[in-house]
Amino acid sequence: LLIDAMHEVANVDHVAPYKRQTNQVKGCDKKFCENVLPKCHITLRPRSSISSPLEDLAEPGHKWQIIDGDGRAKVSAEYGYVDLKMVLSAYPKDGPITLKFDVEHPDLPVTLCEVPCPWGRCKQQRVPMLGNVKIEFDGAVITDFPNLKPFTQKDMCFVVVASASKGEHRLTVTAAGGENNNVIFSHLIHY
């Protein structure tokens, strides 16, 4: 009976819409938490089954690199840790990276996040993204970032656009400022 049930589940060709079964998350607007799941594209390792590789969204030809964001690879290997804070990294000379993605649920935000510096100490000329990147969304330069809770948390995440239309979009990020300024990011979240 159990094997038959497992085969039936494995052969289902669609997934039922997400519906939160618990009480609403405190401080979270229903439109962000109740009936939709965000799509989370990340560089961190390991990834959950509902996240996908951020670097896979990048259009070919960019010079950004995936690096060990806080120098954990050696320690992780030595002590058996599984979490790695891998990030997309660039300097102004590296030019832009363009991420192509599809929004399925309109009128919801698109958010970028960076990994915080370990213990607040940034290495290798790393600077925060805000104020040190040029961001374009579908070709339009973004200069005013909406302060939309709960997405703007701990100076790590910021909303690029508060309301994206359904369909394909392109987000372009270019490191700016001094030639030695290193910027990184690790998450793109949309619906």
C-alpha positions in Angstrom: 0.0 0.0 0.0 2.8 2.4 0.9 4.7 1.7 -2.3 1.6 2.2 -4.4 1.0 5.6 -2.6 4.7 6.6 -3.3 4.3 5.7 -7.0 1.1 7.8 -7.2 2.9 10.8 -5.6 5.9 10.4 -7.9 3.7 10.3 -11.0 1.9 13.6 -10.2 2.8 16.1 -12.9 1.8 19.2 -11.0 2.3 20.7 -7.5 -0.7 22.1 -5.6 -0.5 25.8 -4.8 1.3 26.6 -1.5 -1.0 27.4 1.4 0.5 28.2 4.8 -1.0 25.8 7.3 0.2 27.7 10.5 -0.7 31.1 11.9 0.4 34.1 9.9 4.1 35.0 10.5 4.2 38.0 12.8 4.9 41.2 11.0 4.6 39.6 7.5 2.1 41.0 5.1 -0.4 38.3 3.9 0.5 38.9 0.2 4.1 37.9 0.9 3.5 34.9 3.2 0.1 33.3 2.7 -0.5 31.9 -0.8 2.8 32.1 -2.6 6.3 30.9 -2.1 9.2 33.1 -3.1 11.7 31.8 -5.7 15.1 32.0 -4.0 18.2 31.8 -6.2 21.4 31.5 -4.0 25.1 30.9 -4.2 25.4 29.5 -0.7 26.0 25.8 -0.2 24.2 23.6 0.5 21.0 24.6 -1.2 17.6 23.6 -0.1 15.3 21.8 -2.5 13.3 25.0 -3.1 16.3 27.1 -4.0 18.2 27.2 -7.2 21.7 28.3 -8.2 21.9 32.1 -8.6 24.8 31.7 -11.0 22.6 29.8 -13.4 20.6 32.9 -14.1 23.6 34.8 -15.4 23.8 35.6 -19.1 27.0 34.4 -20.7 30.1 36.6 -21.0 30.3 38.2 -17.6 33.5 38.4 -15.6 32.1 38.0 -12.1 33.4 35.1 -10.1 32.0 32.6 -7.5 34.3 32.9 -4.5 34.4 31.7 -0.9 32.8 34.8 0.7 34.3 34.5 4.2 37.2 32.1 3.9 35.3 29.1 5.3 36.3 26.5 2.7 39.5 25.5 4.4 37.9 25.4 7.9 34.8 23.6 6.5 36.9 20.9 4.9 39.1 20.5 8.0 36.2 20.3 10.5 33.5 18.8 8.3 31.2 21.8 8.1 28.8 21.7 5.2 27.8 25.3 4.9 29.8 27.5 2.6 29.1 31.2 2.0 29.9 31.2 -1.7 29.1 34.6 -3.4 29.2 36.3 -6.7 32.0 38.8 -6.6 33.4 41.6 -8.8 35.4 44.8 -9.0 34.5 47.8 -11.2 36.9 46.6 -13.9 34.9 43.3 -14.2 31.9 45.0 -15.7 28.2 44.0 -15.3 26.5 40.7 -14.7 22.9 40.3 -16.0 20.5 37.9 -14.4 17.5 36.7 -16.4 14.5 35.3 -14.5 10.8 34.8 -14.8 8.2 36.3 -12.4 5.1 34.1 -12.0 3.2 36.1 -9.4 2.9 39.8 -10.4 2.9 42.9 -8.1 5.4 41.4 -5.7 9.0 42.6 -4.9 12.4 41.6 -6.3 15.1 41.6 -3.7 18.9 41.2 -3.7 20.9 40.1 -0.7 24.6 40.0 0.2 26.3 37.8 2.9 27.4 39.9 5.9 31.0 40.2 6.6 32.1 37.8 9.4 31.9 39.5 12.7 31.5 42.8 10.9 35.0 42.8 9.4 35.1 42.9 5.7 38.2 41.6 3.9 39.8 42.2 0.5 38.5 45.7 -0.1 34.9 44.5 0.2 32.3 47.3 0.4 28.5 47.1 0.9 26.4 46.9 -2.3 24.2 49.9 -1.6 26.1 52.9 -2.7 28.7 50.9 -4.5 26.8 49.3 -7.4 24.8 50.4 -10.4 21.6 48.4 -10.8 19.3 48.2 -13.8 16.0 46.4 -13.9 14.8 45.7 -17.5 17.1 48.5 -18.7 16.0 51.2 -16.3 18.6 52.4 -13.8 17.3 52.0 -10.2 18.4 54.9 -7.9 15.7 54.8 -5.2 15.4 51.5 -3.4 12.0 50.9 -1.6 12.2 50.3 2.1 9.8 47.4 2.1 9.6 45.3 5.2 10.3 42.4 5.8 12.7 42.3 2.9 15.1 45.0 4.0 16.7 43.2 6.9 20.0 43.8 8.8 21.5 45.9 5.9 21.9 42.6 4.0 18.9 42.7 1.7 17.3 45.5 -0.3 14.3 45.7 -2.6 15.2 46.5 -6.2 11.6 46.9 -7.3 8.6 46.8 -5.1 6.2 45.4 -7.7 7.4 43.4 -10.7 5.1 42.4 -13.5 4.6 38.8 -14.6 7.0 37.6 -17.2 10.7 37.6 -18.1 13.0 40.2 -16.5 16.7 41.2 -16.5 18.5 42.5 -13.5 22.0 44.0 -14.2 24.5 44.6 -11.4 27.8 46.5 -12.0 30.4 47.2 -9.3 31.0 50.9 -9.0 33.1 53.4 -7.0 36.9 53.0 -6.5 38.8 50.5 -8.6 39.6 48.4 -5.6 36.0 48.2 -4.3 34.9 44.6 -4.2 31.1 43.9 -4.1 29.4 40.6 -3.6 25.9 39.2 -3.5 24.4 35.9 -2.8 20.6 35.9 -3.2 18.0 37.0 -5.7 14.4 36.6 -4.4 11.3 37.0 -6.4 7.9 35.5 -6.8 
